[in-house]
Amino acid sequence: MGFTGVVISDDLDAAQVKQDILPASGHLVLTAGCTLVRTVTAAVLPAMIDPVLTLAKQDAAFAERVDAAVRTALLAKAARGLLG
């Protein structure tokens, strides 16, 4: 589709989202093309981060996708003067 902007997930710990996607499925959201995986519940962060780190160690293509997402997010923040 050619979209190069930032794509942000819904809150993965929100009640409606949890019906279909567990907070621990952050890696699936990144694989689907999201740039940022969002939650407002700090307690679920380890459950979101650990699968991403594990898969990135096992799958070079996924690690590249994560790196690209980080780069996209940082470039968007820099373009708006949000990086100090």
C-alpha positions as CSV (number, residue, x, y, z in Angstrom):
1,M,0.0,0.0,0.0
2,G,3.0,2.3,0.4
3,F,2.1,3.9,3.7
4,T,5.3,5.0,5.4
5,G,3.8,6.7,8.5
6,V,3.4,5.5,12.1
7,V,0.7,2.9,12.8
8,I,-0.3,2.6,16.5
9,S,-2.2,-0.3,17.9
10,D,-5.2,0.1,20.2
11,D,-4.5,-0.5,23.9
12,L,-3.8,-4.2,24.0
13,D,-5.1,-4.4,27.6
14,A,-8.5,-2.8,26.8
15,A,-11.4,-5.0,27.5
16,Q,-12.7,-5.0,23.9
17,V,-9.2,-5.8,22.4
18,K,-8.5,-8.6,25.0
19,Q,-11.5,-10.5,23.6
20,D,-9.5,-11.0,20.3
21,I,-5.8,-10.3,21.2
22,L,-4.1,-11.0,24.4
23,P,-1.6,-8.3,25.7
24,A,1.1,-11.0,25.2
25,S,0.4,-10.8,21.5
26,G,2.3,-7.6,20.9
27,H,4.6,-9.4,18.5
28,L,1.7,-10.3,16.3
29,V,0.7,-6.7,16.2
30,L,4.2,-5.7,15.1
31,T,4.2,-8.6,12.5
32,A,0.9,-7.2,11.2
33,G,2.6,-3.9,10.5
34,C,2.0,-1.7,13.5
35,T,4.9,0.6,14.4
36,L,3.9,1.0,18.0
37,V,2.2,-1.4,20.4
38,R,0.2,0.5,23.0
39,T,-1.0,-0.2,26.5
40,V,-2.0,2.0,29.4
41,T,-1.5,-0.8,31.9
42,A,2.1,-1.0,33.0
43,A,1.6,-4.4,34.6
44,V,1.2,-6.0,31.2
45,L,4.4,-4.6,29.7
46,P,6.6,-7.6,30.5
47,A,4.0,-9.9,28.9
48,M,4.1,-7.7,25.8
49,I,7.9,-7.2,25.6
50,D,9.2,-10.7,26.4
51,P,7.6,-12.4,23.3
52,V,8.9,-9.5,21.1
53,L,12.5,-9.9,22.4
54,T,12.3,-13.7,22.2
55,L,11.1,-13.7,18.6
56,A,13.6,-11.0,17.6
57,K,16.4,-13.2,18.9
58,Q,15.1,-16.2,16.9
59,D,14.0,-14.5,13.7
60,A,16.3,-12.0,11.9
61,A,13.4,-10.8,9.6
62,F,11.3,-10.0,12.7
63,A,14.2,-8.2,14.3
64,E,14.6,-6.1,11.2
65,R,10.9,-5.3,11.3
66,V,11.2,-4.2,15.0
67,D,14.3,-2.1,14.1
68,A,12.4,-0.5,11.2
69,A,9.4,0.3,13.5
70,V,11.7,1.9,16.1
71,R,13.4,4.0,13.3
72,T,10.0,5.1,11.9
73,A,8.8,6.1,15.4
74,L,12.0,8.0,16.2
75,L,12.1,9.8,12.8
76,A,8.5,10.9,13.3
77,K,9.2,12.2,16.7
78,A,12.3,14.0,15.5
79,A,10.4,15.6,12.6
80,R,8.1,17.1,15.2
81,G,10.8,18.3,17.6
82,L,9.9,15.7,20.3
83,L,13.4,14.4,20.9
84,G,14.8,17.4,22.7
